[in-house]
Amino acid sequence: MGTTAFGALGVIKQVKKARTEHDTLKLVDAVVSAAAIVTGLAILYRELKRLGDDDVLLG
């Protein structure tokens, strides 16, 4: 989770820099990086939810 947060901050900085420089390629790179972060978080959420469904104590 911590590395994902740092990655998200890096992507935000990358987007800001790409927009100020009007660099489309860097902007596309930042968007792809953001999509990777979102996908990773979605997979993590799914696995945690699945783990919770299997655990009797968590309900």
C-alpha positions in Angstrom: 0.0 0.0 0.0 2.8 2.4 0.8 4.6 1.9 -2.5 1.3 2.4 -4.3 0.8 5.7 -2.5 4.3 6.9 -3.5 3.6 5.7 -7.0 0.4 7.7 -7.1 2.3 10.8 -5.9 4.8 10.3 -8.6 2.1 9.9 -11.3 0.5 13.2 -10.1 3.8 15.0 -10.4 4.4 13.4 -13.8 1.0 14.6 -15.1 1.6 18.1 -13.8 5.0 18.3 -15.5 3.7 16.8 -18.8 0.9 19.3 -18.9 3.1 22.3 -18.2 5.5 21.1 -20.9 2.7 20.2 -23.3 4.3 16.8 -23.8 1.7 14.4 -25.0 4.0 11.3 -24.8 4.8 12.0 -21.1 1.1 12.5 -20.4 0.2 9.2 -22.0 2.9 7.5 -19.9 1.5 9.0 -16.8 -2.0 7.9 -17.7 -0.8 4.3 -18.3 1.0 4.4 -15.0 -2.1 5.6 -13.2 -4.1 2.8 -14.8 -1.6 0.3 -13.6 -1.9 1.7 -10.0 -5.7 1.5 -10.2 -5.6 -2.0 -11.5 -3.2 -3.1 -8.7 -5.5 -1.6 -6.1 -8.6 -3.3 -7.6 -6.8 -6.7 -7.5 -5.7 -6.1 -3.9 -9.3 -5.1 -2.9 -10.7 -8.2 -4.6 -8.2 -10.5 -2.9 -8.8 -8.9 0.5 -12.6 -9.3 0.0 -12.1 -12.9 -1.0 -10.0 -13.5 2.0 -12.7 -11.9 4.2 -15.4 -14.1 2.7 -13.4 -17.2 3.5 -12.7 -16.2 7.1 -15.4 -17.2 9.5 -14.2 -14.8 12.2 -14.4 -11.8 9.9 -18.0 -12.5 9.1 
